[in-house]
Structure formats: structure tokens, C-alpha cells
Amino acid sequence: MTKLSLVIPALNEENFLPHLLTSLTKQTKQDFEVVVVDGSSQDRTVETARSFHAKLPKLQVIVSEKAGLPLQRNLGAKATTGEWLVFIDADSRLLPYFVERIEWFIEKQQPKLFTSWFRPDSEVSEDALFTLIANSFVEGSIYFRRPIAPGPLTAVRRDVFELVGGYDEALTFGEDYDLTRRIAERGIALQILRETLYELSLRRVRREGKLRFIRLYAKASLRVLLTKRNLRHVPSYIMGGHLYEARNNRAEQPALHE
């Protein structure tokens, strides 16, 4: 049985997905399987993903009739065989030792659910500050007993994922917190691998503006603190690379730091 199964939901991500898949080909350890779950993209996402079959022999590409992060993640989980499920966003990039350090953490710490630190996809100081705050937010979620394993990187043992029924496919926002909450209710703690293992894409933040983004998450966080329930639907929060113009896609593709 493959130990790690990496699940990548995608929708119109032909401009970003290749960078993530390329970062997977450069891993110091290659004992993992990958499944890309496409949400019926209108661009060349599927063809782009399939072009990596030679470099990633354990790659599957699945096309879902419907798009939706929770749905696509669940479909990917069902198609894999690993003891561990690692959910990754299509616009992230992994550091070369990502798989190696995750396997080390699993062996040494025996977690059941965890995430890691991340850094921005640029060298801009404001972006570095933003991700520092975001990392602190994840740390604080544990302190305030409202843990959240962020959607861009959630690693969960398969039996735990299946125990809680996977992601709630009715949600269009906050599905990552919802999953973490239901796992926490089973007495399973969220752990953090305190190393920077991936680059977080800030394209949504750049498109919507940091102030608007912070306001949304401040509102969601307040609701979580008071009720332990997140917002379930945010009309403007839609997945997909089609939200970002081609000129922005080209501008937002910095080289992977190694």
C-alpha cells in the first residue's frame, strides 16, 4: 500500500497546476501516489495533468461532472490507496523535501491530522507578513480550541477521514474548518509540522485585496469563536483558475525557491 496519497482538486488551472506537478517530480522521495480531480474544466487542465504521466507514474487524472472543493477532494480520496491522505490546492508549490519531511513527521510524531507552515509565492515583504499572520492564525486556532487544518494543506489518516465521512459536500466555504471540527469532536488533535514545506498562492488575496480578505476571515473567525460553526456559503468565494485573468496568471508565476 502506498503510504501517501496526494489529492489535488482543480478547475481551469492549466496555468498553475504544472508548477505544482513539476514540484512533485523534484521530490527527494518519490514513494507517493497523486490524483488530480478536475471539475470539468473549460481549459486544458486535464490534458496538462495527463502530460505528467511519464514523470509521475503513480498519477491518476479524474474528471468530475460537477465542480466543488469538498466533492472533488472526496472523489480523490476514494480513488487512492494510501494510508495517509494529503490534500493540496492546485496553485500551491511544494518544496523538494515536502514528502520526505511529512513521512518523517508521521513516523516520529504519530499524528492523525496535521498541517505545516507555509510561505508566500513571492519575495514581497507585505506577502511575507501576510503569511506570517496566516501561520499564526493556524497556531492560534489550536490555542483557542477552534483548530483548523487549512485547505491548501491538510494531511489526515485515511481511517480518520472515513470515520467522519470526509468533507461536507454541501459547503462552498469553510469546508476545511468543518472537517477539522468534526475530527476534533472525536478527540483527535490537530498537530502542526513546524517547518515551511510549501508556497501558498496569494492570487485570490491579490485579486480581492488584502483588506477585503481580512474582513471576510475576521467575520468567519468571530462566528467560529462564538458558535464553533463557520460561514457555510460566501457567494464571492468561488474556486477556479478562470477567476484570474491570463495577464495576472503570467505575472503570478515566480520561480520555485529551492
URJO-V601818 format. One record per helix or strand of 3 or more residues. SS is the DSSP state (~ for helix, > for strand). FROM is the first residue (numbers start at 0). TO is the last residue. If there is no record, write none. Layout:
BEGIN
ss-><SS;SS>
from-><FROM;FROM>
to-><TO;TO>
END
This chain:
BEGIN
ss-><>;~;>;~;>;~;>;~;>;~;>;~;~;>;~;~;~;~>
from-><3;16;31;44;58;68;83;97;112;124;152;157;174;190;202;209;240;245>
to-><9;24;37;49;62;77;88;108;119;142;156;162;183;199;207;226;242;250>
END
